Amino acid sequence: MIVLPWLIVLVTVITVYFLDRLENRYVRSLFDWVPAILLAYIIPAGLSYIFNVDLSKSLIHETSKDFFIPLAIISVMSSLSFKQLKSVGFKPIVVFVAGSMFIALFPILFVWIFSSADWITNTMQVKDYWMGIPPIVGGWIGGSTSQLVLKELVNCPENVFLTILVMDNILVNIWTILMFQGIKSSSRMNRWFGISDDKMPEELELKKAKTISPVVTLLVFVVLTVVFGLFIDAFVIKVLLFSALGLCLSNFFKSWNNTFSLKVGGILIILVMAILGLKLQFSSFDFDLNFFGFLIIWLVGHFVFTVLIAKLLNVNMAWVPIASMANVGGIATAPAVTAAYEKRWMPHAIVLAILSMATGTFWGMLTIYLLQLQF
């Protein structure tokens, strides 16, 4: 029984990792609607069901929280370079941050305004759906790493977490299509809002000429995680510490391997999600239409708010869908959407997506604190 959870997780990670890299059109169609992170969550649950075993109490979960999650945090955070961020420009970053702020704070305002409504009481409190809000904030701003960290911080129940993953996946796919179409209308929106900004951001190179080897990079991650993990028990402190360590590595070491760090982070996210999948019970799934409607209002409001900020700053409206996808879509979809308008801006979209990954956990922690004041 000790070996079985590790075996299931290993099979899941290998399967998802290689499927995600196949160019087969049927496999690509699958991943368009069922992303790697969701598939990595479902497969272990399915295998546990087939073998008729309960692995929710396995020691692998403690190992994940103590080692793999901190390792994922430091990997992702060490992929962000402030020098690259500067090249994006002040105004696009403000639009991006405004979008992040709306995502983090809108649920608080919404719950406060409609606190007397029956569905707030029944869905948010009785069904514990309020615990699903911080992982959504993390997913929409920081991506999978922040989503997983915030799930642990708020102790989100597995049935709620599965539900928000499915809802999130549906909405993000639809939102990506809308942003693809929306960015093509940027010139028309600029004329409509009277935007005169036609400034191009500074050219940016994502890859460095000379970086330290992947082996050394990985060794640094492991040593830092083990050494600091031995002296710190509080999970919140670990999150803050390893985030700071990651930023230090990427910004104070000129030859740091940012690209490899991001790849390691991606694999670790799949690994952590596969371990979480061992706790999942399919019978606990519950699709709440009221909560889904709330998510739609939340996402549309985020877009409208960033449009208003872009108008106030007189910045090209193309940055609105770019910033939105850097938040909601992530490092894969943000540059793809950007390419539909201006291919030379693709590296800048990637940098914004990395900034999103670096900040999502902290926005989510703010959301948790404010929600706990209301519930």
N, C-alpha and C positions, 0 to 999 in steps of 0.2 A: 504493500500500500504506500510505502514511502517513495518508491521509485515511480509508481504509476502517474502521479500528478506531473512530475518532471518530464516523463515520456510524452504525455499528452501535450504539454506546453511546447516541447521541442518539435514534435510533429506539426503542431499548429503554426509555429513561427516559420519553419522551413517551407511548409506548404504555402502560406500566405505570401512570404517573401518572394518566392520564385513565381507564383502565379501573377503577382503584381508587376513582374518584369517581362511577362510574356507579351508578344505582339499579336497574338491570336485575336481576331476581331470579336469572337464570342466571349473570350475571357475579358477583353477590354470593355465590352458591353456590360458584363457582370460587375466590374469594378466602377463603372459609371454610376451604378445604383446601389451597390453594396461595397463601400470602401473597405480598404484593408483593415482598418481599426475595428469596424463592425464585424467583419468576417472572423477576425482573430478572437472576438468576444463570443461569437456564436459556436464556433467549432468545438472548443473545449466543453461547452455546455452540452452539445449534442453527443460527444464521445462519453461524457459522464453518464448521460441518460442511457446510452446503448449498453455500457458496462454495468449500469445500475449501481453506481457508487456515489457516495456523498463526499466530495473533496473540499467542501466549504471551510472545514476546520484544519486543513492540512498546514504543516509548517511552512510550506512554500509561500504562503501569503505574508508571513512575517519577514521572510527573506526579501520579498518584493518591496515591502514598505521600508525596510531598513537599508537595503542595498540597491536594488534595481531602479526604484523611483528616484532616489538621490543621484544615481549615476545618469539617469535620463535628463534630470534637471541641469546638471553641470555640463552635459554634452550639448544640449540645445542652447543654453545661455552662452556658451563659449563660441557660438557661431555668429554672434552679433558684433559688428565692428562699428564704433561710433564715427570713425572716419568715413566709412561708406554712407552712414546715415546722414552726415552733413551734406553729401552730394545731392540728396533728394530735394532739399530746399525747405525753408521754414514753413511756407504756406501749405504745401501738401501734407507735411507732418502734422500741422495744426488740424487740418481736415480729418486726418487719420485719428488723432488723439480724441477729437470731438466725437467721432463715431464710436470709439472705445468707451468714452465716458457715458454716452447715452446707453450703450449696451449694459454697462455696470449699474447705472442708477435708475433707469426706467422702471424695472420691476419694483423697486422700493416705492416709487411715487405711485405706481399703479395699484399696488396692494394697499397703500395708505388711503387712496381716494375711494376704492371700492371695498374697504375693509368690512362693511356691513352686509355685503352681498353674500347670499347663501353659498354660491360656488366657491368663493374664497375660503369660507369655513370648511366646506366639505372636501374640496380638492386640495387646497394648500395645506390645511391643518390636519384634518382627519386622515387623508391619504398620504400625508407627508410630501406632497409635491413641491413644497417650498424648498426642500432639500435638493431638488433637482435643478433649481434655478442657478446656484453657483457653478455646477459643472457645465451648464449651458453657457454662462458668461465666460468660463474658461475655454470652452470649445469654440465660441464665436470670436474671442479675442486671441487667446493663446494657442488654440489648437489642442491636439490630443494630450500633450504633456500636462498642460494646465488643467484640462478636464479631469484627468486622472488624479492629480494632486488635490484639486478642490473636492473631488468625490470623497477622498480620504479625510480631508479636513472637516467636512460637514457631515460625515458618516451617512452619505446618501444610501438608502435601501436599494438592494439589487433590482427589485421589480421596477422601482422608479427610474433607476439608471438605465435599464434596458429600454423603457418607454421613451425616455428623452433621447436616447441614441437613435431610435427608429424615427421619431419625429424630426430630430435634427437633420438626419440624413435626407429625409423627404424634402424638407424646406431648403437645405443647402443646394440640392440638385436643381430645384426650381429656381432658386435665387441666382445660381450661376448662369442659367439660360437667360434670365431677365437682365443680368448685368452685361452679358455678351451683346444683347440687343441694345441695352441702354447706352453703352459706351460709344456705339456707332452713331448715336444721336447727340453726341456731346457738342458738336459744332452748332447744331440747331438750338440746343439749350443755352449755349453761350450767347447767341444772338437774342434769344427770348429774354434772358436775364440781364442782358447788356454787359456781359463779361468781355473785357478787352485784353485779358491776359493771353499772350502767345509766347511766353518765355519758355525756353527749353531748359530742363535741369542739366547740371554738369554731367559730363560723361563719367561713367563709373565702371571700374573693372572689379569683378567679383573674385577672380582668382589671383593669387599672388605668385610671383615668379619662383620663389623658393620658400618652401615650408618644411617644418619638421615631419618626420616619417609618421605614418599611421600607427606603427607599433609603439613609438614613443608617446604619441598622443593618447592612445588607449591606456598605456601604462600609467601616465599621469592621472587620468580619470580614476582608475582603480585605486591607486595609492591614496589620492586625496579623499575618495569616498570611504575607504576602509579606515584611514587614520582619524579623520574628523568624526566618522560615524561611531567610533569606539568611545568617544568622550561626550557625545550629545544624544540624549534620549528623546527630547521633545521634537515631534514631527514638524511643527511650525518653524522652530529654530533651524532645523535642517534645511527646510525649503529656502529660507532667507539666506543662510550661509552658503549653500551650494549655488544659489543664483548669483551671489556676489563673487564667489570664486570663479564661476564661469565667465563672468564679465571681465574679471581681472586677467584671466588667461588670454582672452581674445583681443584685449585692448592694450595690454602692457608688454606682450611678447610679439614682436614684429613678425616673426616667422611662424606664428601659430597657425595650425591647419584648420581653418574655419569650415572648409568644405567637408572634410572627413568628419569633423565633429557633428555636423548636421546629419550626415549619413548614419553615424552611430546612434544619435538621438532617435532617428526614425525607426531603427531596428529595435531599440529598447522600448519604444512606445508599443510596438506590436507584442513584444515579450510581456510587458506589464499587463496589457489588455488581455492576453491569452490567460495569464494567471488569474485575473479577475473573473474571466469566463468560467472558471472552475466553481465559482459561487452561485452561478446563475441557474435559476429554475424556470423553465419555460411556462409552467403553469401560473406563475405569478405575474405574467405580462398583462398590462391593463392600458388600453388606448383611451385616454380621456379627451373628448372633443372640446370641452371648455378650455382645457390647458393648451390644446393645439391652436385654438383660436387666439388665445393670449399670445402665443409665440408669433403668430402672423402679425398681430398688431405691433408687437415689440420690434420685429424685423423691419416692417414698413416704416415705423416711426424713426428707426435708426437712419434709414435712407433719407427721409424728408429732413431730418435734423442736419445731416451732413450737407445736403443741398443748400440749406439756409446759411450754414457756416461758409460754404464756398462762395455764395453770393456776397456775403459780408466782406470776405477777404479779396473779392475780385480775382479768384483763381479759376483756371480752366476747369470746366465741369467734368472733364474726363477723369480728374482726380477723385471724384466722388465714387464711381463704381470701382476704380482701382483701390481706393482706401477701404471700401466696403468688402471687396474680395480679399484684400490683405488681412482684414479682420475675420470675416465669416468663412471665406473659402480656404485661405492658407497659401502655402508656398508653391503648390502645384497649379492652382486655378488662377491666382492673382496675375502672374505673368502671361498666362494664356488669354485671359480677358484683355489685358493691356495690349497684347499684340494685335487685337482687332482694331485698335485705334492708332497706336504708334509703337512700332517694334523697338525703337531706341530707348523706350521707357521701361522695357521689360526688366532690366537689372534693378531699377529703382523699385519696381513692384515687389521683387524678391526681397530687397532690403526691408521694405515696409512689412512684409509678411514675417520676416525674422524678428523685427521689432515687436510685432504682435505676439509672437511666441515667447518673447522675453518679458512681456508686461502682463500677459493674461492672468497669471496666478495672483498678482498683486491687486488687480482690479477685482478679481473674484473674492479675495480675502476681505476687501472693503464691502462687497455685496453681502458676504456672510455676516459680517459685524452688524450692518444696518438691518438685515432681515431678522437677526436674532433679537433685535430691540423690539420688533413688531410681533414676533411669534413667541 
